[in-house]
Amino acid sequence: MLGRSAFSRTGSFRPENLGQNAMAMIGNVCFSVFVIGVLVFTIIAATYEPEDPLFHPSTKITTFLTSKSNATFKSDNTVVRTGEDFMAANETVFGSIINMADVDNSVNTQSGETETTASQCEGNAGGPIDCRDPEVFHMMMRATIEKFKDIHFYRFGKPAPGSNDSTCDMAWRFRPKDGKAAAFYKDYRRFVIDRSENCTLSVVSIGEYHSGGNARKRKKNQKPGLEKSPPKLDQVNLLPVVGEFVNDSLPVVESESSFSHGKYLIYMGGGDRCKSINHYLWSFLCALGEAQYLNRTLVMDLSICLSSIYTSSKQDEEGKDFRFYFDFEHLKEAASVLDKEQFWADWKKWQQKDGMALHLVEDFRVTPMKLMDVKDALIMRKFGSVEPDNYWYRVCEGETESVVQRPWHLIWKSRRLMDIVSVIASRLNWDYDSVHIVRGEKARNKELWPNLDAHTSPDALLSTLRDKIDEGRNLYIATNEPDTSFFDPLKDKYTTHFLDEYKDLWDETSEWYSETTKLNNGIPVEFDGYMRVSIDTEVFLRGKKQIETFNDLTSDCKDGINTCNVAAN
């Protein structure tokens, strides 16, 4: 038996069986590799979390907040990206574009005129224009579409009577044809309409941007409340409409009951004050993200300190209103927030009576996850005086990074500032090219930027732009060069425009001046450096062609010699 058994075991290794054995062994190895591969893939699929573009470690703050094709707008004293910048225009449904063929074809027109039967205006040829007449409405729409050829129209509002019997005001919603930003714009203008003796109506002229104030529809005031259900996806992604009436009044507590039943989070102290806007938003959105994670109302300080890098005094300036720079209306509608001063007034009034307790946290390493079960009405995070351990954004570091995400979509740029951008683009008929020219201290520093001064001289610019921008075009120049006459030689080839050409949009007679003064308790607001660079950047980005300093005009690196590859990474 023993010898036969041994013979049986060795029989399988006979030469004629080697092929079968090899195939079996290969099959087993392949199957094992397959099983291991499936196991590894399953583990990766179960644990992998794709990188959230709105959430990065604090060490990547500068790269994240400023990473964009407009490479020369990438430093702490330039405009920061906000929520609307992350909306891709080509991924957003804007609705149907209104073309000439969509206007009621039953209205007979010739050369922009609308004819009315003699019986309709017999004996009334010199009478007032009926702005609500459908024929007048269609004539105004046609005249508008014919005049503004570089924009798409999405909605027309019904005309309203203008300043006299021969004028009508009409509003419309539009986007520039080549627009890259995911936003709508609203315009309303005054139309002068003439009726001839044979009763033919015609549009004599169309006023300037926002001249037809009677067509401006104001939103109904809604009582703000603190009880908010989580916003729906379509509410979160609502597009900003530039040109609408802005209602950024402060939320108020409607009753003692609603206040005493609320849950609140407040951040106190810390070293974030008077830092750059990039730094401010990175920390503020950490606080807002924690408040949303804990399902609490964020008590926020609307009075911010503007860093000296943005001020004309070159000193940090307190008392700047959050609403000067950001869209508070969108924030309060999409999130639960309260003004700090209003909150403390109500807290003092009702805290003892209603037995509302405060939970104090003085260590940023106490994670939001550990505060989930806190029942007290108010969680106060108090930060010390030692930087950088007293920065608010430290709360969102470490294990919290994968739990609390900054709600970047809630922060939009001020629509008052964006309205100025829209006016400038409108005055250029949304048909212009733009160039950003960095000079200043960088052009004087030959060690770090040896070629910048020469490459941005008027002669060099004319040579470079010759192949990039057609002669005769409107050219908007965004620059930090204080003396714009430096660029006068470009006027031989282009119609040049600069930000200061539009000072009337923020001077004492402007709507912006009036509204910000009202926000600031009657004290006029300075049009500061951050506002300037914000508008300059946004106008630049709306040009049909955009020419950058360090991408297109010079071989120097943005951050100095030998940093080009580093910046690219």
KACOR-V220668 format. One record per backbone hydrogen bond with DSSP energy under -1.0 kcal/mol. NH is the residue of the N-H (numbers start at 0). CO is the residue of the C=O. If there is no record, write none. Layout:
BEGIN
nh = <NH;NH>
co = <CO;CO>
END
This chain:
BEGIN
nh = <4;5;6;7;8;9;10;12;13;16;17;20;21;22;23;24;25;26;27;28;29;30;31;32;33;34;35;36;37;38;39;40;41;42;43;44;45;46;47;54;59;60;63;64;65;66;70;72;77;80;82;84;85;90;91;97;101;102;106;109;112;113;114;119;123;126;128;130;132;136;137;138;139;140;141;142;143;144;145;146;147;148;151;153;154;156;159;161;166;167;168;169;171;172;173;174;176;178;182;183;184;185;186;188;190;191;192;193;195;198;200;201;203;204;206;210;211;212;214;215;235;236;237;241;243;258;259;260;261;263;264;265;267;270;274;279;280;281;282;283;284;286;287;288;289;290;291;292;293;295;296;297;298;299;303;305;309;316;319;321;323;324;325;326;327;330;331;332;333;334;337;339;342;343;344;345;346;347;348;349;350;353;355;358;360;365;370;373;377;378;379;380;381;382;390;393;394;395;396;399;400;402;403;407;409;410;413;417;418;419;420;421;422;423;424;425;426;427;428;429;430;432;433;434;435;436;441;443;444;445;448;454;455;456;460;461;462;463;464;465;467;468;471;472;474;475;476;477;479;485;486;487;489;490;491;492;493;494;496;500;501;502;504;505;509;513;514;515;516;517;518;519;520;521;522;527;528;531;532;533;534;535;536;537;538;539;540;541;542;543;546;551;552;553;559;562;566;567;568>
co = <0;1;2;3;4;5;6;9;10;13;14;16;17;18;19;20;21;22;23;24;25;26;27;28;29;30;31;32;33;34;35;36;37;38;39;40;41;42;43;51;56;57;59;60;61;62;68;69;74;64;410;81;82;87;88;152;98;99;103;112;109;200;107;116;120;123;164;128;129;132;133;134;135;136;137;138;139;140;141;142;143;146;174;172;172;170;168;166;163;190;159;188;186;154;184;151;149;175;180;239;173;241;171;169;167;204;165;201;199;195;113;193;191;191;189;207;187;210;211;212;231;232;234;183;240;254;255;256;258;376;296;378;380;389;271;275;276;277;278;279;280;282;283;284;285;286;287;288;289;290;262;335;264;337;319;316;306;305;303;301;320;321;321;411;325;326;327;328;329;330;297;299;338;339;340;341;342;343;344;345;346;349;350;377;379;362;367;370;356;263;358;265;360;267;387;390;391;392;393;396;397;399;399;405;406;407;324;413;414;415;416;417;418;419;420;421;422;423;425;424;427;473;544;475;546;477;438;439;440;443;444;450;451;453;456;457;458;459;460;461;464;464;492;469;494;432;496;434;436;482;483;484;486;487;488;489;489;472;474;497;498;499;501;502;506;509;510;511;512;513;514;515;517;516;519;525;309;527;528;529;530;531;532;533;534;535;536;538;539;431;433;547;548;548;556;559;562;563;564>
END
